């Protein structure tokens, strides 16, 4: 694949792309912010796992509050790097000279969107974990799993529709 097209697609950022990048960075900062702000207020035991109904079913030491921001940061960095190499992605259709610029851009937008969504889903889980530990909430909410799946699969569905048109 032509590296010039790949790097040009990377550099041609729309305001939507810039907004997603900023929103995802703010999400990562939010994950760590919650730890810093609430650490001294938290009890020694906080929820670390939730059942299908969104209720906590496993508890651990408050140090486990560092897991979500750490995983979020690693995912943020990894997916940010991945967006720079769309020519390495596995596309379900043939990439040609005619469609590759559009396909690369759509695939980059998919990764960027998923990255932002995951970071903020982690942010919600982290927030609710703190609220539950402080006795201000009792779970993630019964609809959490449906909303989470709807967001992720909705994004993938939109990508597939756009990418099919761009074949």
N, C-alpha and C positions, 0 to 999 in steps of 0.2 A: 504494500500500500504506500501511497505517496505521503511522506512525512509532512510536506508543505501544507497539504490539505488538512491533515490532522492538526497541525499546530495552528493553522489559520482558523479552523473551526473553534479551537480552544480559546483563541484571542477575541473572536467576534462575540462579545457578550451582550445580551440584551439587558434591559433594565430588570426584567423578570429574573434572569439568571443572577444578576448582581444582588437582587433582593433575596433570592433563595440562599445565596452564599452568606449574606449578612445574617439572615434569620437562623441559619444552621450554626454559625459561630456564636450568636447570642444564646442559642440553645445549649451549647457546650458550656459556656460561661455560667448559665443558669444552673446546670447540674452541679458545678463546683460551688457556686454561690450558696445553694441550699445547704450543703455540708458545712460551710464556714459559718453561716448565719445561725443554723439550728443546732450545731454540734453540742454546745454546752447545755441546751434545754432538753436534749433527748435522753430518755431512760437508757439503761444498759442493754435492753433487749428491744429490737425493732423487727418488723416483718421483713422476710427475705423471699417469700414465695406466696403466690396467690392461687386459689383453686379456680375452677371454671366459672364460679359465680362471682369472682373478683374479691373473695374474702381471704384474708391472710390465713395460711395453714402451716406456716413454718416461721420460726423466729430465730434470730441470732444476735450477736453483739452489735453495738452501734457502729463498729469499725466497718461492718458490711455495707454501710451507706456509701462507702468509697467505691464499691464495685461498679455501680451504674455510671458514675462520671468517668471512671477509668475506661470501661468498655465503650462508652459513648465517644470519648476522645480517640480511642484506637480506631473505632469505626469511622469517625469523622476524617481522621488522617488517611486511613486506607482508601476510603471511597473518594476522597479529594484527589489522591494520587491516581486512582483508577480512571477518573474522568479525563485525565490527560492522555489516555491511551486507547481511544475508541477503535483503532485499527486492530487491537488485540481481542476485542469482544467476539463472542460467538453469536452471529446473527442467524435467524432461522430462514433466511432467504439470501439469494446471491447478491453480493455487493459489486456494483459495476462502477465504471468511471462516471456514469451519468447520475447514479443515485447515492454515491458514497458520501458526498458532503452532507446531504440532508439526513441520511441514515446515521452518520456519525454524530451529528448535532442532536438528533432525537434520542439516541442512546445516551449521550452525555447528559441530556436533560432528565432522562429517566433516573440515572444514577444520582444526579444532584437532587432530584425531588425525593427519592427514597431516602437519601442521606438526611435531608432536612426533616422528613417525616419521622424517621427512626429517632433522631436526636430529641425531637419534641415529644414523642411517645415516651421515651425514657424520662424526659423532664416531667411529664404527667405522673408516671409511676413513682419517680423520686419524690415529687411533691406529695402525692397521696401516702407514700410510705412515711414521710415525716408527719403528716397530719394524723395518720393512724397511731403512730408511736406516741404522739402528744395527746391522744384521746379525742381528737377533733373530727375524726372520720372513722368509718368501720370497714371500708373496703374500696376497691377501685371503681365499683359500680357494676351492676349486672350487664349493662350494655357495652362495657369497655371492649370486650373481645370482638364484638360485632363492628364497633366503630374502628378499632385497630385494623381488622381484616378488610373492612370496606375501604379505608384510606389506602392501604398498601395495594390491594387487588384493583381498586379503582384506578390508581396511578398506572399500574401495569396495563390495565385494559385500555386506557387512553393512549398509552405509548403504542400498544399493538395496533390500534386503529389508525393512528397517524403514520406509523411505520409501514403498514400495509399499503396505505395510499401512496407513500413515497417510493414504493418499489419500482 
